[in-house]
Amino acid sequence: MKSVYLYIGTGKYAGTGSFEWHSPRVGDTHKFILFAAQDLDERLDSPAIEELKEYGFADIIIGEGKPISVESLNDPQMKVFQSHYEGALADGFALAWYP
């Protein structure tokens, strides 16, 4: 069974991503939360960093990855992240970035 881990950090958007997406402006530094579906129930920093590079981020700093419980998404303040959780399960990763 897959676990979804959250990797919170910052990075500079370099604009060299592997695919097109609704990305930040090139050169801007942003905070982000990477949702990562993992087969292992433990933090896996290296794959998380590699995925952030695929999104086009550089100068990446991430905190310790932590699992998210599905039940926490029922909290009204967490509902905004339901689609990211589902996206991670469907596609392996989902990213939320903010200024």
C-alpha positions as CSV (number, residue, x, y, z in Angstrom):
1,M,0.0,0.0,0.0
2,K,1.3,3.4,-0.9
3,S,1.9,6.2,1.6
4,V,1.8,9.8,0.7
5,Y,4.7,11.9,2.2
6,L,4.9,15.7,2.3
7,Y,8.2,17.4,1.6
8,I,8.1,21.1,2.5
9,G,10.8,23.4,1.4
10,T,11.9,26.2,-0.8
11,G,13.5,26.5,-4.2
12,K,14.2,28.9,-7.1
13,Y,12.3,28.3,-10.2
14,A,14.9,27.9,-13.0
15,G,12.4,27.3,-15.8
16,T,14.2,24.1,-16.9
17,G,11.4,21.6,-16.1
18,S,10.8,18.4,-18.0
19,F,7.2,19.3,-18.8
20,E,4.9,22.3,-19.1
21,W,2.8,23.3,-16.1
22,H,1.3,26.4,-14.4
23,S,4.7,27.4,-13.0
24,P,6.0,30.4,-11.2
25,R,8.0,33.1,-12.9
26,V,11.6,32.1,-13.8
27,G,14.1,33.3,-11.2
28,D,11.6,33.6,-8.3
29,T,12.1,31.7,-5.1
30,H,9.1,30.0,-3.6
31,K,8.0,27.8,-0.8
32,F,6.4,24.5,-1.8
33,I,4.9,21.2,-0.6
34,L,5.7,18.2,-2.7
35,F,3.2,15.3,-2.2
36,A,5.0,12.0,-3.0
37,A,3.3,8.6,-3.2
38,Q,5.8,6.0,-2.0
39,D,5.9,2.3,-1.6
40,L,8.2,2.6,1.4
41,D,6.8,4.1,4.6
42,E,9.9,6.2,5.2
43,R,11.3,9.5,4.1
44,L,13.0,9.4,0.7
45,D,14.7,12.8,0.2
46,S,16.7,12.0,-3.0
47,P,13.6,11.0,-5.1
48,A,11.8,14.1,-3.8
49,I,14.6,16.4,-4.8
50,E,14.9,14.8,-8.2
51,E,11.2,15.3,-8.8
52,L,11.5,19.0,-7.8
53,K,14.2,19.3,-10.4
54,E,11.8,17.8,-12.9
55,Y,9.4,20.6,-12.1
56,G,12.2,23.1,-12.8
57,F,13.4,24.0,-9.3
58,A,17.0,24.7,-8.3
59,D,18.7,25.7,-5.1
60,I,16.3,23.3,-3.4
61,I,16.1,23.0,0.4
62,I,13.7,20.5,1.9
63,G,12.7,19.6,5.4
64,E,12.2,16.1,6.7
65,G,9.5,14.2,4.7
66,K,6.5,13.3,6.8
67,P,3.5,11.0,6.0
68,I,0.1,12.6,5.8
69,S,-2.9,10.8,7.1
70,V,-5.9,10.6,4.9
71,E,-8.2,11.6,7.8
72,S,-6.4,14.9,8.2
73,L,-7.8,15.9,4.8
74,N,-11.3,16.1,6.3
75,D,-10.2,19.1,8.3
76,P,-11.7,22.2,6.6
77,Q,-8.2,23.9,6.5
78,M,-6.8,20.8,4.7
79,K,-9.5,20.4,2.1
80,V,-7.5,22.5,-0.3
81,F,-4.8,19.7,-0.4
82,Q,-7.2,16.9,-1.2
83,S,-6.6,17.2,-5.0
84,H,-2.8,17.2,-4.4
85,Y,-3.1,14.0,-2.3
86,E,-5.2,12.4,-5.0
87,G,-2.8,13.6,-7.7
88,A,0.1,12.1,-5.9
89,L,-1.7,8.7,-5.7
90,A,-2.6,8.9,-9.4
91,D,0.7,10.3,-10.8
92,G,3.3,9.7,-8.1
93,F,3.8,13.3,-7.3
94,A,1.9,16.6,-6.9
95,L,3.2,20.0,-6.1
96,A,1.7,23.0,-4.4
97,W,3.9,26.2,-4.5
98,Y,3.3,29.6,-3.0
99,P,5.1,32.9,-2.6
